Amino acid sequence: MFKGFFTNRVPTKIQANSNTRIWPKPPAEPRQIILNVIIGAATVSYPFLIWFSADYFQPRSMALGLAGLFLLRYWLQKQRKSVAVAESRLILACALFLLLGALVNDSGWLLAYPVFVSLLFFAVFAFSLIHPPTVVERLARLEFPDLPAHGVLYTRRVTLVWSCFFLGNAAISLLTIWYGDRWLWSLYNGCISYVLMGLLMAAEMAVRRKVKASF
């Protein structure tokens, strides 16, 4: 989920602050692009993969296959010395969760993967509220290095909104597991949650235009 959420390509001359220089991300190699597409497709279709394959494969097989993809992507990023440290850590965390799922070999662990991802993002966003700058502020400063005070306040509010969204998404996803209907679980985690995320992004972008006009 949320591929590239923490990454942006910016000119070398842009600086987030007077002490931190942001270097442009090196262009991805073809194998990196292909792997990103495969992992992106596997991530988005994860609920439906689990739903369709549950009767044919052991949970361990699915967990190992997906964990292998994430570990391969993590290794390729390390080889390229990517500056996307946050993204690399998220990928590694997801891979470790799936490896534990392979060890447990329980379908319930695989069903809990969307809950884990939402809680992971909630932790990242919420932690940045306690220890600023927030995630959204860091992204905003890539475009506006001299972000004004009201812009910082806005990014903090947006970070809070996303924190609440991820926490709520994790709770609903957990409820679908508790309800015991695998089709409902697949529908929410593979479709409805993405629709809700898209609606939130669209609403935030509409508000952002008005805020940016005052910068």
MOJO-V260198 format. One record per pair of residues at least 6 apart in sequence whose C-alpha atoms are under 6 Angstrom apart, sorted by the first residue. I is the first residue (numbers start at 1). GAP is how many residues later the second one is. Records with the same first field share a line. If there is no record, write none. Layout:
I->GAP, GAP
This chain:
1->42
9->15
10->14
12->11, 12
15->6, 7
16->125, 126, 129
47->139, 143
48->138
59->46, 47, 48
60->42, 45
63->35, 39
64->38
67->28, 31
70->25
101->8
115->55, 58
118->48, 52
122->41, 44, 45
125->38
126->37
128->6
136->19, 23
137->18
176->9
